[in-house]
């Protein structure tokens, strides 16, 4: 019997999630695959069982639905064999902010923010008690780029990065590894679902390349892995500047530049 932890992967029926499933199965991990499309899950599970000989369970769930989300939370809370959570499920944004409908906004926030947070919260107490385990949150470089005009989607991915870094600070000292993965444009179905023709995009990373790179970062225990970033020092400089900014905050009084003001238009 393998002593490797079971890996639960959301959005596992295709794209990044399915590729993560194949990679972890090849490493000998048992899997719990979560997605809305039961037919695809069953086909993938059968393939992985045959190819890798690992145990694969499937959970058909729409994580924007409260009862489905609660079902996955219970599995994460109660199944002590699960030691790795891949928070991959997400949805994109079609159109600008003014074109967004309330129902679409609710669905996007429920999947990209609420589900990611609640699933991490469901597994974190067990992992910290064990002093081991991993949470991988799949974000996006769009979360670093408000000028790209994918405002709500980008905001949700900025949240995923912040959440991951906050969890790193809180859970890392307790033995839990938290990784944020920030893809750029990757060849997945999210573009079709968002109504965007992927053929119009200038540079596209293949899913296999994205996940392979993310797993190199995972094995190295990187805190933030950005597969398309070719100059790693750029991220290090950004983080260094952020920390310097925080060190310059003085809460007792406003900065001198705000002590006087001129009327608007002068």
N, C-alpha and C positions, 0 to 999 in steps of 0.2 A: 504494500500500500504506500502511495506517495505521501510524503510529509509536506509537500508544497501546498500553499494556501489556495483555496478556490478563488477564482476571479469572477466578479459580477460586472458585466458590461452593459451599459444602456445604449440604445440606438444600435443594437448589434446585428440587425438583419441585413445591413449593406454598408458599403463605404468604409469609413474609418473604423466603426465599431466591429464590423465583420472581419476586418483585417487584424485588428487587435485580438479577436477571438482566435484566428488562425495562428498568430504568433505565440500566444500564451498556450494554446493547445500543443503546439510543436515543442514547447518547453516542458510539457508534462503536467500542466495545471488543469484541474477540473474547472468547469465553467458553469456560470448561470447567465444565460443570454436573455436580455430584456428588449422588447420592441413591440410595435403595434401589429406588425404583419406576421401572424402565426405560421402561415405557409412557408415563408422565407426562413423563419427561425427553425422550423422542423427540418427543412432541407439542409441548412447549414449545420445543425446539430448532428444529423446523420452522417454528413461528410466528415466532420471532425472526429466523431466516434470511430468511424472506419479507418481514417488516416492516422490518427494519433493514439487511439485506444483510451482516450480520457472520457470521464463521465461528463455529460453535458445536459443540464436542465434548461428548460425554456420557460419564460414567463411572458405571456401576451399582456401587454399593458400600455395604455396611453397615459403618459406621465402628467398630462394636463388635467386628467380626471382624478378627483380626490380619492375615490375608492381604489383606483389602480395604483396611484402613488403610495397609498397606505399599505397595499399588498407588498410592494417591493421594500418599503421601509421595514415591515415585519420580518421579511426574509433576511435583511441585513442585520436586524437587531437580534434575531433568534438563532441564525445559522452560524455557529461558532467556527465552521470550517472556512467561511469567507474572510479572507485577509487582505484582499485587494479590490478596490472599487474603481472602475473606469467610468467617470461621469462624462459620457460622450454625447448623449442625446441632445439635439438642439435643432432650432429652426431658424431660417434666414428671414430677411426683410425684403419685401417687394415694394419699390417706390420710395419716395421721400416721406418726410414726417407728415406733411400736409395730406398725403394720400392714404395714411394709415386709418383703418377702421378700428373701432373700439374692440370688436371681437378678435381681430387679428393681434392687436396689442396685448390683450389679455392672454391669448394662447402663447405668444412669444415670451412674455414675462413668466408665465407659469412654467414653461419648459426650460428656458435658458437661465432663469434665476431661482424660482421657487423649488423646482425639482432638484436642481444641483445642490442647493443648500440643505434641503431636508434629507436627501440621501446621504450626504456627508455627515449630517447630524445624527442620522440613524446608526451609522457604523462607528463613528468616532469614539463613543464611550467604551465599546468592546476593545477597540484597538489600543486605546490608551491603557486600559486595564491590563492587556496582554503585553504592553510595551513593544509592540511590533505591528507591522501592517503598512499599507500604502493607500493613498487616495490620489487619483490622477484626474484632474479637471481639464477638459479640452476647451480652450478659449479661442481667441483669434487675434491676429495682429490688428484687425479693425478696431479692437478695443484700445489701441494706442493712437488711432487716427480719426479724430472727429471730423476732419476736413473731407473725409471720404463720403460724407452725406448718407451714411447708413446709420442714422443717429440712434435709433432705439436698439437695433441689433448691436451696434458698437458699444452702447452703454451697458448692455447685458454682458458683453464679453469683457469690458473693463471691470465689471462687478466680479466676474469669474476670476480674473487675475488678482484683484484685491482680496477676494475671499481666500484664494489659495495662499497668498502671501501671509495673510492673517492666521490661517490655520497652520502654516509652517512655523510661525512664531510661537503659537500656543501649543501645538501638538508635537512639534519636532523634538523639544526637550524631553518629551514623554515616550520617545521611541517610534513615533509615527512619521513616515515619509510622505510629504505632500508635494506633488509636481503639477505645475501649470504648463500645458502644452499650447503654443500659439501658432497654429498653421496660418499660411496666407491662402491664396486661391488654390484649392485642391479639387481634383476631378471627382466630385461626389454628386449625389442626387439633390443636394440642398439647393443647387442653382436652378434646376428644373422646377423644384417645388416653389422657388421664389419668383419664377417667371423670368429668369435671366438666361439668355442664350450664352452658354459657356464658350461658344466659338468666337464671341466678340471680345473675350478677355485675352489680354496680351501674353501672360505667362501663367502656366498651370502646372502644379506639382502633381505627380501621380500618387495615388493613395498608398501604394506599397512603399514608395520612397519616404513619404511623410511618417508613416508608422514606424518604419525601420529606424529613421532618425530619432523619433520620439523615444523609442526603446533604448537607443544608445544613451540618450540623456537619462532615462529611467535607471539603467544599469550603473551609470556614473553618479546617480543620486543628485542630479541637477535640480535646483528648485524651480527654475523657469527655463523651458526648452523652446527655442524658436528655430525650427528647422530651416526656414528660408533665410535666416540672418547669416550672412557670410563673414561679417566683421563682428566677432563676439564682443570686442571692446566697446562697441556702440552701446550695447545693453549695460555693460558695466559702468560706462560713463553716465548713462541716464540714471541708474540707481545711485551712483555716487553723488550726482547733483541733487537728487531728491533728498538724500540724507543731509546734505549740506543745507538745503532749504529749510528742513525741519530744525536743524541746529540754530538757524538764524531767527526763528520765531521767538518773540518776546511778548508774553501775554499781558503784562501789567499795563501797557499803554499802546495806543495806536502808533504806527510808524510815522516818522516825522513828515513824510510827504502827504499825510492825510490830516495834518493839523490845521491847514488853511485850505480854502477853496475859492475858486473864482466862479462867478455866475456862468451858467451854460451859454456858450456862444462867444465868450471872451477868450 
